[in-house]
């Protein structure tokens, strides 16, 4: 309500108040016939205060509508939601990882139990044989062969006196200079 609407309502109420106390309209003017009653000014001020208090209470402006969330609030809510989802996924991954660790430990335990059982025969490793092995060429140290361990030079067949060559200390050489 505007100030002017409030004042118009007060003036209308005051006219009615004066008329109820014996005032009359004479030539368009509100007048008391025979003079105003005693204490009229104080009573009028008290009436104005009561009227304005009641008027303001009845014509209170409507509450302002809730403001729409700002873009910052919206982004903040989205970021918080994203962080919550990441935390949930991280917890889920940790749970899955712990379960996989438990399963791996159980599988390893079962493997160790099975390896220690005495009722099983040890596994035998068989190697493929070649025609060179069957003929004994690999054990005699011929000039070389290609086997499962790669290219192997058995001897150089170079005549010399007193010189020995060793290229790999783990694997003895089969050839030497003598």
C-alpha positions in Angstrom: 0.0 0.0 0.0 1.2 3.5 -0.8 1.4 6.4 1.6 -1.5 8.2 -0.2 -3.8 5.2 0.0 -3.1 4.9 3.7 -3.9 8.6 4.2 -7.1 8.4 2.2 -8.2 5.4 4.4 -7.4 7.4 7.6 -9.3 10.5 6.4 -12.4 8.4 5.6 -12.2 6.7 9.0 -11.8 10.1 10.7 -14.9 11.5 8.9 -16.9 8.5 10.2 -15.5 8.9 13.7 -16.4 12.6 13.8 -19.9 11.9 12.5 -20.4 9.3 15.1 -19.5 11.9 17.8 -22.1 14.5 16.7 -20.4 16.4 13.9 -22.3 17.4 10.7 -21.5 18.5 7.2 -22.4 22.1 6.8 -21.7 23.6 3.4 -19.3 20.7 2.6 -17.3 21.1 5.8 -17.4 18.9 8.8 -18.4 20.9 11.9 -19.6 20.3 15.3 -22.9 22.0 16.1 -22.6 23.7 19.5 -18.8 23.2 19.6 -16.5 20.2 19.8 -16.9 17.8 22.8 -14.3 18.1 25.6 -11.1 16.1 25.1 -11.8 15.8 21.4 -8.2 16.4 20.3 -6.7 13.6 22.5 -9.5 11.2 21.6 -8.9 11.9 17.9 -5.1 11.3 18.2 -5.7 8.0 20.1 -8.2 7.0 17.3 -5.7 7.8 14.6 -3.0 5.7 16.3 -5.3 2.7 16.8 -6.6 3.0 13.3 -3.2 3.2 11.7 -1.9 0.2 13.7 -4.9 -2.0 12.7 -4.7 -0.7 9.1 -1.0 -1.5 8.8 -1.5 -5.0 10.3 -4.4 -5.8 7.9 -2.7 -4.3 4.8 0.8 -5.7 5.4 2.6 -6.1 2.0 2.8 -9.7 0.7 6.1 -11.3 1.5 8.6 -11.1 -1.3 8.8 -14.3 -3.4 11.7 -16.5 -2.8 14.5 -15.5 -5.1 15.5 -18.0 -7.7 18.8 -19.8 -6.9 21.7 -18.0 -8.4 24.1 -19.5 -10.9 26.7 -19.8 -8.2 24.3 -21.8 -6.0 23.4 -24.0 -8.9 27.0 -24.7 -9.7 27.9 -25.3 -6.1 25.1 -27.8 -5.8 26.3 -29.6 -8.9 29.9 -29.7 -7.8 28.8 -31.1 -4.4 26.7 -33.7 -6.1 29.6 -34.7 -8.3 32.0 -34.9 -5.3 29.4 -37.1 -3.6 29.2 -39.4 -6.6 33.0 -39.6 -6.8 33.3 -40.5 -3.1 30.6 -43.3 -3.6 32.5 -44.7 -6.6 35.8 -44.6 -4.7 34.3 -46.4 -1.8 32.8 -49.0 -4.2 36.2 -49.5 -5.9 38.0 -49.9 -2.6 35.4 -52.5 -1.6 35.9 -54.3 -4.9 39.7 -54.2 -4.6 39.6 -55.5 -1.1 37.3 -58.4 -2.3 39.7 -59.2 -5.1 42.7 -59.2 -2.7 40.8 -61.6 -0.5 40.0 -63.9 -3.4 43.7 -63.8 -4.6 44.9 -64.7 -1.1 42.4 -67.6 -1.0 43.5 -68.8 -4.4 47.2 -68.6 -3.4 46.4 -70.5 -0.1 44.6 -73.2 -2.1 47.5 -73.5 -4.5 50.0 -73.8 -1.6 47.8 -76.6 0.0 47.6 -78.4 -3.3 51.4 -78.2 -3.8 52.1 -79.7 -0.4 49.8 -82.7 -0.8 51.8 -85.9 -0.9 49.4 -87.9 -2.9 50.3 -86.2 -6.2 53.3 -87.1 -8.2 55.6 -84.3 -9.1 55.2 -82.9 -12.6 57.9 -84.1 -15.0 59.2 -81.7 -17.6 59.9 -83.3 -21.0 61.9 -81.6 -23.6 61.7 -82.0 -27.3 64.5 -84.0 -28.8 66.2 -83.1 -32.1 68.0 -85.1 -34.7 71.3 -83.4 -33.6 70.8 -84.6 -30.0 70.0 -88.1 -31.2 73.1 -88.3 -33.3 75.2 -86.9 -30.4 76.4 -83.8 -32.3 75.5 -81.5 -29.4 77.4 -83.4 -26.8 80.6 -83.7 -29.0 80.9 -79.9 -29.5 80.6 -79.5 -33.2 80.8 -76.1 -34.8 77.4 -75.1 -33.5 73.7 -75.8 -33.4 70.5 -73.9 -32.7 68.5 -75.4 -29.9 66.0 -74.2 -27.3 68.6 -72.1 -25.6 69.4 -70.2 -28.8 72.5 -70.3 -31.0 75.3 -72.1 -29.4 78.8 -72.3 -30.8 80.4 -75.6 -29.7 84.0 -75.1 -31.0 85.9 -72.8 -33.3 88.2 -75.5 -34.8 91.1 -73.1 -35.0 94.5 -74.7 -34.4 96.5 -72.9 -31.8 98.5 -73.8 -28.7 97.7 -73.0 -25.1 94.8 -70.5 -25.6 91.4 -71.1 -23.9 88.3 -68.9 -24.5 85.3 -68.7 -22.2 82.5 -66.3 -23.1 79.9 -67.3 -20.4 81.0 -68.5 -17.0 77.6 -70.1 -16.3 77.8 -72.2 -19.4 81.1 -74.0 -20.0 82.5 -73.8 -23.4 83.0 -77.0 -25.2 85.7 -75.7 -27.4 89.2 -74.6 -26.6 92.5 -73.9 -28.4 95.1 -76.6 -27.7 
